[in-house]
């Protein structure tokens, strides 16, 4: 049974067992609500630290996280578990229903709305709820993304550069539990108001990730998201059993790559039709051809060749064929070694 709550204080975060909620956030323009789904699990085998929150649907047109977290709402059995797990499969519920990156209710990108505002529009109020009611009750925050219709990434877990070496080392270890080919350290300068930024600043062990693209539901990405979250629960003793190898066909561990400066995110120089010529995760050298931009106002014109500004690993490519001037066209990352001994 799912209970609808209109006041945060009605959510019992301590009650043993599994309990499903719809958290009602009143709309700004009419008599109605955005109903955000949430499942609270307190394992019946006793307490355990740390608590874990897993979130999907921060962007409504990214589906691997929505599906993986929804499945966990059903599959996790509190009789087998210790400690607390908070599951939110569709954080921006209105954006998810609209298959949109932003909420149609207020035009706000949920992943630019943190730390939120209790008197703001609906997206800011949901963000405020997460910051004040979810983050304080857990130590681990997992925010599952994909490229939507904007970009293609190689399958990766991700996090920002973290100044604190102990927090950074633990985040890196936890990121490996998703068993993705890459772990991407990305720039925190690209945008403000990110969910992961807020959680990291509060000292949480925070993992993001890109588990698909194209407004589809990648079977491989969904598998890594689903089993990766379960691996995190196993790692911390909330779920019994050993950490599993998610992709047994790949013998190598995840590769850490980073693109931490704004200059690493290359904007499209002009409007055009984008024809990439490299694969994601490919090793390229400075000057290598990455793709072509075509101008069809003159079909006899030569395309503009886009060449890599440096050597490294292709970490992202613009997804849609139509690309507007100024949008990020590609990202070249560089392999990095992290100290995991702390």
Protein Blocks (a to p, Z undefined) as FASTA:
>chain_A
ZZddfbfklpcfkbgcjdddddddddfkbccdddddddddddfkbccdddddddehkbmk
bcklmmmmmmmmmmpcfklpgcjddddfblblmlmmnopabdfklopafklmbgbjfkbc
fklmmmmmmmmmmmmmpcbdcddddekjmbccdddddddddfblklmmmmmmmmmmnopa
bdcdddfklpghifklmmmmnopacddddfbehhiacfklmmmmmmmmmmmmmmnopagc
jdddfblmbmbdcdddddfbfklmccdfbgcddddfbdehiacdehiafbdcddfkbmkb
ccdddddfbecddfbdcfblbdcehiafbdcdddddddfkZZ
